[in-house]
Amino acid sequence: MPPICARKSFFTSFYDVVKNCLLIVLDPLLLFWVNGIMLLFFDNRDGCR
């Protein structure tokens, strides 16, 4: 499990950087929708929390 968790933390921090850019460019409602999709894929599939 540790490699998967490490990869997850990398993608999560990378997504935080992308999300900060999207906050400036995109509509907050669209960002909220994308954030919900990301939470679906990252939070519900593993027990890393």
C-alpha positions in Angstrom: 0.0 0.0 0.0 2.7 2.6 0.7 3.7 3.2 -3.0 0.0 3.8 -3.9 -0.3 6.2 -1.0 2.8 8.0 -2.0 1.6 8.3 -5.5 -1.8 9.5 -4.3 -0.1 12.3 -2.2 1.9 13.3 -5.2 -1.2 13.6 -7.4 -3.1 15.4 -4.6 -0.4 18.0 -4.2 -0.1 18.4 -8.0 -3.9 18.8 -8.2 -3.8 21.5 -5.5 -1.4 23.5 -7.7 -3.6 23.0 -10.7 -6.7 23.9 -8.6 -5.1 27.2 -7.6 -4.6 28.1 -11.2 -8.2 27.0 -12.1 -9.5 29.2 -9.3 -8.2 32.2 -11.1 -9.4 31.2 -14.5 -12.5 29.2 -14.2 -16.0 29.5 -12.8 -16.1 28.4 -9.2 -19.1 26.1 -10.0 -17.1 24.3 -12.6 -14.2 24.0 -10.2 -16.6 22.6 -7.5 -17.8 20.0 -10.0 -14.2 19.0 -11.0 -13.3 18.8 -7.3 -16.2 16.4 -6.7 -15.0 14.2 -9.5 -11.4 14.2 -8.0 -12.8 13.3 -4.6 -14.7 10.4 -6.0 -11.6 8.9 -7.6 -9.1 9.6 -4.8 -11.0 9.3 -1.5 -13.4 6.4 -2.1 -10.9 3.9 -3.6 -8.2 3.4 -1.0 -7.6 3.4 2.8 -4.8 5.8 2.9 -6.5 8.3 5.2 
